[in-house]
Amino acid sequence: MLTATYPNNDIKGTTKLPRKAISVKQAVDRFLNRADSQFKLGAYQDYEFAMIGLREYINTFGEVMLRTAGIAPTIGQRSGQDDLVWDVYEPVQIAHLLPGFRYFFLPHKVNASEEVKKLWLMIIREFLDWLVKRRYLSSDAILEFEVYHSGLILRAAQAEQILRNWILHRGRGRDKVEDVRSGEPLYVVSRVKSGRAWFIYCDSTINGGTKYDEFGPVSIPCGASDLIGPGWCIETTFDKRGGRWQMCTVGTVLAIGVE
């Protein structure tokens, strides 16, 4: 199991580690509870909505990614409470999820104008700066959030071509279709093994909240599984035949993560 480690001392003028670990929610609460004069990018409500968007991503897609990666929470769970991810994980533990918020969740899952999305990005960036200055996050997290590595574009194009060719030349089989998955604009990869991948999907809606989980394994060529990593997004549809999931179509492949 993986647990959190504090960032290295890479912040000029800072020598002390945090006195006590805090959860993502606690960090957000402190960030929002500043003086009004510190909300320079918009109104308090703008900041609040941006944090709500980040919360939804972390508690849905992020929960699956953390669980399947075996990353354990380090903040004590409250007795008798149904704690969410941002209640029990530190900011440093969810840092690798942040590019997924920028390149997948915000463009494809948030129903808002481009102007609002741009403002949210700026607010999230300010929040990351706030975390770094207080040593709850490494400055590397900002670099990963800001910079899209050119090598990922090539890897995504290669994976897309392999998957397209594989589907084109693969027989569909004669088994009856048992199930389908086609409801997401892009499906997020939760984990990968040689020749297999798992994807995140919307499982159900309970008490007004959306539940996400993973399904699979989905058979893919080894050439594709060598390129694809957790957090990648694929425009695709699936069906299940003979108890096995398979891809039916492939469109855009979006590589998200560190090169």
C-alpha positions in Angstrom: 0.0 0.0 0.0 1.2 3.5 -0.8 1.0 6.3 1.7 1.7 10.0 1.6 5.2 11.5 1.9 5.8 15.2 2.4 7.3 17.2 -0.4 11.1 17.9 -0.4 12.3 21.3 0.8 12.1 22.9 -2.6 10.4 26.2 -1.6 12.7 29.2 -1.2 12.6 30.6 2.3 10.7 27.6 3.8 12.4 25.2 6.2 9.7 23.7 8.3 7.3 20.9 7.5 3.6 21.2 8.3 2.9 20.8 12.0 0.0 18.5 11.3 -1.3 16.7 8.2 -4.5 18.1 6.8 -7.1 16.7 4.4 -8.0 18.1 1.0 -11.3 19.3 2.5 -9.5 21.1 5.4 -7.2 22.7 3.0 -10.1 23.9 0.8 -11.9 25.3 3.9 -8.8 27.2 5.0 -8.3 28.5 1.4 -11.9 29.7 1.2 -12.0 31.2 4.7 -9.4 33.9 3.9 -10.2 37.6 4.0 -12.4 38.9 1.2 -9.5 41.1 -0.1 -7.6 37.9 -1.1 -10.2 36.8 -3.6 -8.6 38.6 -6.5 -9.8 36.5 -9.4 -13.5 36.7 -8.8 -16.3 36.7 -6.2 -16.3 34.3 -3.2 -19.0 32.3 -5.0 -16.7 31.8 -8.0 -14.0 30.3 -5.7 -16.6 28.1 -4.0 -18.0 26.7 -7.3 -14.4 26.0 -8.5 -13.8 24.0 -5.3 -17.1 22.2 -5.7 -16.0 21.1 -9.1 -12.6 19.9 -7.8 -14.4 18.1 -5.0 -16.7 16.2 -7.4 -13.8 15.0 -9.5 -11.7 13.9 -6.5 -14.6 12.1 -4.8 -15.8 10.2 -8.0 -13.1 9.5 -10.6 -10.3 10.2 -8.0 -11.8 7.7 -5.6 -11.6 4.9 -8.1 -8.1 5.9 -9.2 -6.8 5.9 -5.6 -8.5 2.7 -4.7 -7.3 0.7 -7.7 -3.7 2.1 -7.2 -3.7 0.9 -3.6 -3.1 4.4 -2.2 -4.4 4.4 1.4 -5.8 7.5 3.2 -3.6 8.9 5.9 -6.2 11.1 7.7 -8.2 9.3 10.4 -11.7 8.4 9.4 -14.5 9.7 11.6 -16.4 7.1 13.6 -19.8 6.4 12.1 -19.3 8.8 9.2 -19.3 8.0 5.5 -16.1 9.9 4.7 -15.4 11.0 1.2 -12.0 11.0 -0.5 -11.3 14.6 0.2 -12.1 14.0 3.9 -9.3 11.4 4.4 -6.6 12.1 1.9 -3.9 14.7 2.0 -3.3 17.1 -0.9 0.0 15.5 -1.7 -1.8 12.1 -2.2 -4.1 13.5 -4.9 -1.6 15.6 -6.7 -1.2 13.1 -9.5 -4.9 13.4 -10.2 -4.9 17.1 -10.9 -4.0 16.9 -14.6 -7.1 14.7 -15.1 -9.2 17.5 -13.7 -7.7 20.0 -16.1 -7.7 17.9 -19.3 -10.6 15.6 -18.8 -13.1 16.5 -16.1 -13.3 20.3 -16.6 -13.6 20.2 -20.5 -15.8 17.1 -20.8 -17.9 16.7 -17.6 -18.6 20.3 -16.4 -21.5 22.0 -18.0 -20.4 25.6 -18.0 -19.2 28.3 -20.4 -15.6 28.4 -21.6 -15.3 31.7 -19.6 -16.3 30.0 -16.4 -14.0 27.0 -17.0 -11.1 29.3 -17.6 -11.8 31.1 -14.4 -12.0 27.8 -12.5 -8.6 26.9 -13.8 -7.1 30.1 -12.6 -8.7 29.6 -9.2 -7.4 26.0 -8.9 -3.9 27.2 -9.9 -4.1 29.8 -7.1 -5.2 27.1 -4.7 -2.1 25.0 -5.7 0.2 28.0 -5.1 -1.4 28.4 -1.7 -0.8 24.7 -0.9 2.9 24.9 -2.0 3.6 28.0 0.0 2.3 26.2 3.1 4.3 23.0 2.3 1.2 20.8 1.8 2.2 20.2 -1.8 5.4 20.0 -3.9 6.0 22.6 -6.5 6.4 19.7 -9.0 2.6 19.3 -8.8 2.1 22.8 -10.3 4.5 21.9 -13.2 2.6 18.7 -13.9 -0.7 20.7 -13.8 0.5 23.4 -16.1 2.7 21.6 -18.7 1.5 19.0 -21.2 4.5 17.0 -22.2 4.9 16.7 -26.0 6.0 13.1 -25.7 2.5 12.2 -24.5 1.0 13.5 -27.7 3.1 11.0 -29.7 2.3 8.1 -27.4 -1.5 8.9 -27.6 -1.3 8.9 -31.4 0.5 5.6 -31.4 -2.0 4.0 -29.0 -4.9 5.3 -31.0 -3.6 3.9 -34.3 -2.9 0.5 -32.7 -6.4 0.3 -31.2 -8.1 1.4 -34.5 -6.2 -1.2 -36.5 -6.9 -3.9 -34.0 -10.7 -3.2 -34.0 -10.7 -3.0 -37.8 -9.1 -6.4 -38.3 -10.6 -8.2 -35.3 -13.7 -10.4 -35.7 -16.7 -9.3 -33.6 -17.6 -12.9 -32.8 -21.0 -14.6 -32.8 -21.8 -14.5 -29.1 -24.8 -12.6 -28.1 -24.3 -9.1 -26.6 -24.7 -9.3 -22.9 -24.1 -5.7 -21.9 -22.9 -2.3 -23.3 -21.0 0.7 -22.1 -21.4 3.9 -24.1 -22.5 6.7 -21.8 -19.3 8.7 -21.3 -17.8 11.2 -23.7 -14.4 9.7 -22.8 -13.7 6.7 -20.6 -10.9 7.0 -18.1 -8.4 4.2 -17.7 -8.2 3.1 -14.0 -5.5 0.5 -14.4 -3.5 -1.4 -17.0 -1.9 -4.8 -17.3 -0.3 -6.5 -20.3 -3.1 -6.9 -22.9 -5.8 -5.7 -20.5 -7.2 -2.4 -19.3 -9.9 -1.4 -16.8 -12.1 1.7 -17.2 -14.2 4.0 -14.9 -18.0 4.2 -15.4 -21.0 5.6 -13.7 -22.4 2.7 -11.6 -25.5 4.1 -10.0 -27.0 7.2 -8.3 -27.6 6.8 -4.6 -29.2 9.5 -2.4 -28.6 12.2 -5.0 -24.9 11.3 -5.4 -23.2 9.7 -8.3 -21.3 6.4 -7.7 -18.3 5.5 -10.0 -16.5 2.2 -10.2 -14.4 0.3 -12.6 -15.3 -2.4 -15.1 -13.1 -4.9 -17.0 -10.8 -6.3 -17.8 -11.1 -5.2 -21.5 -8.9 -7.0 -23.9 -6.5 -4.7 -25.8 -3.4 -5.3 -27.8 -0.2 -5.6 -25.8 1.3 -2.8 -28.0 -1.5 -0.5 -26.7 -1.2 -1.6 -23.1 2.5 -0.9 -23.2 1.7 2.8 -24.0 -1.4 3.5 -22.1 -1.4 4.4 -18.4 -3.9 5.0 -15.6 -5.7 8.3 -16.0 -5.6 8.2 -19.8 -8.9 8.9 -21.5 -10.3 7.1 -24.6 -13.3 8.0 -26.7 -14.7 4.5 -27.1 -17.7 2.2 -26.7 -17.8 -1.3 -25.3 -19.9 -4.5 -25.4 -19.7 -7.7 -23.5 -19.9 -11.0 -25.3 -19.2 -14.4 -23.8 -18.5 -12.8 -20.4 -15.7 -10.7 -21.9 -15.6 -6.9 -22.4 -14.2 -5.6 -25.7 -13.9 -2.2 -27.4 -16.3 -1.6 -30.3 -15.1 1.8 -31.5 -12.1 4.1 -30.9 -11.9 7.8 -31.4 -9.6 10.3 -29.6 -7.0 9.0 -27.1 -6.0 11.6 -24.6 -2.8 10.9 -22.6 -2.8 12.3 -19.2 0.0 12.0 -16.7 3.8 12.4 -16.5 5.8 11.6 -19.6 
